[in-house]
Amino acid sequence: MDKVKVGVIGTGIGSFHIRAYQKLPDVEVVAVVDLDPKRAKQIAQQYNIPRYFIDYSRLLKLDIDAVSVCTPNFLHSEMTLAALKAGKHVLCEKPMAINAQDAEEMVKVARETGKKLMIAFCNRFRNHPQLLKRYIEDGELGEIYYAKTRWLRRKGIPGMGGWFTTKAMSGGGPLIDLGVHVLDLMLWLMGNPRAVSVTGATYNKFGSRIPLKEGTFDVEDLACAFIRLEMGTSLFLEVSWASHIKEDAGINLSLFGTKGGAELWPLRIYTEKHGCFVDVEPRLEEVSGYEAEIAHFVDCIVEDKEPMATPEQGLEVTRILDAIYSSAETGREVVL
């Protein structure tokens, strides 16, 4: 086929998408959308994109193949559905939607239209998780029976008073912002098992104390959850935008298997060889998850392949997030 023609809706995280698309010789970014006309024009000029709009519906009328949806969370479902119905393939930023009901509709329409819908879980595409996935698939960790993951910040509340901290627009705080990344990454590494039950808790201890000149802060700043998965596996999750810790912890994952264990970041494998404990620390240069993710999405379009991050997997993550928030609100376990 000729060059894959792409439009990008949203110029925040969308700028990362634009740069990654433009590194591919078989892709052309033909238009960008932003509600701020000055911002839309600036980005179009900066990246030599021929057209820009403030109304995404005008983008969908163009003769393009695919769209990246990189807008605030509450717009993901609306824009993705419109793009799919307009005959475009879609790469939708995480979270897939702010609730499972919207995510279910996105899956339904993607399958009905036959268009690709890939969820932008970029951390799957970084080289450390990719190598760990190969270790797991080769059976070197044995049966994984327990896992834990966290992404903790000491000080990192984004956009105070804006859409990030307004539940109606974001769907929640660090759980849906950061937790969605580590939850998906862990489920993917473990073979995408279904969740059986969830017990969660959320806290707003810092954001509510910060005076706002305008806007809202009605989301959590820390969340934790215990998730039971099928086949008896269990997973513990904790995330925060603000907490009294030594330093920002970043993404941290631990997997416990019958033959070996593993940690990220960096990747370390713990096992036994010839009656001795052995620690393996592969030496890898970090690779941009965005670039590998975008290249994979384009390849799926060109080769007519199923994306690695399917809409059904995005839906499962969204169902778990919903269940954590529900459990936190009711103080009870949620059975899925």
Sequence and secondary structure as in RCSB ss.txt:
>XXXX:A:sequence
MDKVKVGVIGTGIGSFHIRAYQKLPDVEVVAVVDLDPKRAKQIAQQYNIPRYFIDYSRLLKLDIDAVSVCTPNFL
HSEMTLAALKAGKHVLCEKPMAINAQDAEEMVKVARETGKKLMIAFCNRFRNHPQLLKRYIEDGELGEIYYAKTR
WLRRKGIPGMGGWFTTKAMSGGGPLIDLGVHVLDLMLWLMGNPRAVSVTGATYNKFGSRIPLKEGTFDVEDLACA
FIRLEMGTSLFLEVSWASHIKEDAGINLSLFGTKGGAELWPLRIYTEKHGCFVDVEPRLEEVSGYEAEIAHFVDC
IVEDKEPMATPEQGLEVTRILDAIYSSAETGREVVL
>XXXX:A:secstr
   EEEEEE SSTHHHHHHHHHT TTEEEEEEE SSHHHHHHHHHHTT SEEES HHHHHTSS SEEEE S GGG
HHHHHHHHHHTT EEEEESSS SSHHHHHHHHHHHHHHT  EEEE GGGGSHHHHHHHHHHHTTTT SEEEEEEE
EE SB   STBSGGG HHHHSSSHIIIIIHHHHHHHHHHTT   EEEEEEEEE SSGGGS  SSSB  S SEEEE
EEEEGGG EEEEEEESB  SSS  EEEEEEEESSEEEEETTTEEEEEETTEEEEE        HHHHHHHHHHHH
HHHT   SS HHHHHHHHHHHHHHHHHHHHTS EE 
